[in-house]
């Protein structure tokens, strides 16, 4: 079972560790009470949970996820007595109002068509003066390279059309900011992150953003006729080619939304 879980979830764990320095940069700047637990909502394979526990060595940390197998993997790689894992849904957290000092969520909101319930739940369980940290991707197409700029623009346009067609929200920074303010947050701040071939470097970028081969005809953009399969194939090939070529520049963008209750 261990080898099977490693094969399934090892990559997601390593990607979380590749975000470590950026998450630490945010967590080091916030004041969090260690009298109450810190929750990693949508903890997945536990990479972000490990980072949180290292940043707050005197706090109890709870990793929460709805995927039981991922939690098994997270538990298998965690060797920290301050960390526990809980099988639960982010849209119905099993905590009382005001029970949590800090809610951290890395890359969970990216995959949520309608994130308002999950964000509202995280806000509900925060204590007075508690902090919410939401980390996500704001641009996963290659930037700063004229050779792929046209295809990148088509990818972005297709995503915007997809959102209008389906109502998908995901990690929409403005939406999340406005939602948190409407919920009553005292302050909402955004930290922008640029990852490029200089920092963290080409190899981490290739590991993190490299695109695996797939049948483009089955991609949602193509099935919904938002993008031609040939153009999507061309983008994927050029994307990977640029990440491999030491003479090519590439950048991506992430962001962290920090809210204070």
N, C-alpha and C positions, 0 to 999 in steps of 0.2 A: 504493500500500500504506500510506503514511504517513497519509493522510486516513482510510482505512478503520480503521486501528488507533486513531486518535484518537477516532473515532466510537464504537468498541467499548469502549475502555478509559479514555478521558479522564475520565469521571465517577468511576471507582474511584480514579484517581490524585488527583483533587481532594479526594475524601473523605479519603484518607490525609493530605493536607496540612492538612485541617481538624482532624485529630487531633494535629497537630504539637506545639502548645504543651503538650498533656497528656503526650505521649510524652517530650518534652524534659524536662518536670518530673520524670519518673522517671529518665531516663538521666543527668541532671545530678547525681543523688544517689547514683549507684553508682560504685564504683571498679573499673575494668576494665583489665587489662593490654593494652597495644597491641602486645605482642610476638607475639601470636597473632591470627588473624582474628576479626572479629565477623560473625556470620551472621544475615541477615534471612530467617527460614524462612516460606515462603508469602508471598514479597515482592510477588506480584501485579504491578501496573503500576509498582512502584518508588517510590511516594510515601514509604513508611516508610523505604526504603533511603536515600533522599536525606536524610531527617531524621537517621538514624543516622550517616551520613558527616559531616554538619555538626557533630554532637555529639562525634565522635571523629576529628578531622582528621588524626591521626597513625596511625590504624589502617587496616588493609586490611579492606574490607567486602565480603561476598559475599551477593548476593541469590539466594535459592533458590526455584524454583517449578516445578510440573509442567506449567504451561500455556506452551507454546512461543511462542504469539502474544503473550501478556502480556509475556513476557521480551523479545520483539522491541520492544514498545512501551517497556518500562522502559529498555532499552539506548538507544533513540532519544532519550529525554528526559534521559538521564544524561550529564553533561559533566564527570565527575569521574574522574580517573585512578586514584584509590584504590578505586573501585568496580568489581566484576566480577559477572556474572550466570551462574548455573549451572542447567541444566535437570535437575531431580532430584525424587524423591518424598520428602516429609517423613517418610514411614514407613520409609524405607530410605536414610538420608542417606549420601552418598559421602565421609564423613570418618572418620578413624581416631578411636579413643577418646582423649579429652583433647586434641583438636586445635583446639578453638574456645574463645576467651576469653569470649564472650557470645553467647547465642542470643536473638534477639528475634522474637516472632511476634505480628503485629497482625491480628486478625479472622479468622485461619485456623481456630482451634479452634471458633469459633462454628458453623461449617458441618460439623463432623466428628461423625457419630453416635457413634463410639467413639474418643476422642482419646488413649487410653492409649498406643498404639504411637508416635504422633508425639511426645508428651511424653517418653516413655522414650528415644526416639532423640535428642531434643535434650539430654536429661540425659547420655546416654552420651558424646556428642562434646564436652561441656564439660570444660575442664581443671580441675584442683584449684583451688578458690576461684573458679571461673567463676560467671557469673551468667546466669539465665534470666529473661526478661521476656515475659509473656504478656498481651496487651491484648485485651479483648473487650467486647461489649455485655452488660450485666446486666439492662437493662429498655428495650425499644424501644416500649412502649406509653406514651401520654401520662400523666404524673402531675401532681398538684397542681391538677387542674381538675375540679370537681364535676360539670360538665355531661356529661363523658364517662366519669366514674368507673365507672358501671355496665357500660358496654360494654368498658372497659379490663379490668375484673375478669373478664368473660366471656372475653376474649382470653387472659388469663393462665391462667385455669382450663382453657381448651382446650389451651394449650401443655403444661400439666402432665399432662393426660390423654393427650395425644399422646406425651409422654415415657414414661409408664407403659405405653402400648400398644405402642410400637415399640422401647423401650430406648434411645432417643436421649439422648445426654449433652450434647454440645456444650460451651459455655463455662459449665460448672457449677463455681463457685468452690470450694465445699467439696470436691467430687470432685478437682479439680486440686490443691488444697492437700494432701489426704490422700495422693494418688498421689505427689507430690513428696517428702513426708516418708517414705513407704514406700520410695522409691528411695534415700533416704539424705541428702536435703538438710539442711544444718545449720540453715537458717532459711528460713521462707516468710512473706512479708509481703503484705498486700493494700492497695492504695490505691484508694479509692472516688472516682469522678468523677461530679458532677452537672452536666449541661448544661441550661441553661434559656434563656428568652427574654431574660434579662439578660446572661448570659455562656454561650456565645459570642455570643448575639444571635439574633433571630428569623430573619433571612435565612439564616445558616449552618444553623440548625436545619431550616428548610424545605428547604434543599438536601440536607441529610444524611438527614433522616427522612421527607421527603415520600413519600407512597405513590402509585405510578403506577397508573392504571386497569387492571384486569384482570377476567377472568371469575371471580367468586367461586365459582361452581359447580365450577371446576377446582382450587380451593385444597384442599390436603391436609386441613385441618380439616373442610371441607364434604364432601369425598369419603369421609372416615372417619366422617362424621356426628357430629363433635365440636362443630360450631357450625352454626347455621342460616345459609344464604347471605345472607338478608336482614339478619341482625344483623351479619355481616361487612361487607357493603356499607355499612350504617349507620355502623359504626365507621370505615371508610376515609374516607367523606365528611366525618364530623365531625372526624376527625383532621386532614385537610388544611384544613378550614375554620378550625379553631383556630389552626393554624400561620400562616394568612393574616391573621387578625384581630388587629390591634394591641392590642385591649383584652382579649384572652384570654391566660391564663397556660398554659405547657406546660413540662414538664421530662422529661428522660430520664436514664438512668444507665449508666455504664460502670465498668469496674474494671481494674486492672493487678495481676497476680500476679507477685511478684518472689521468686525462689528462689536460694539460695546453696549451691553444691556444696562 
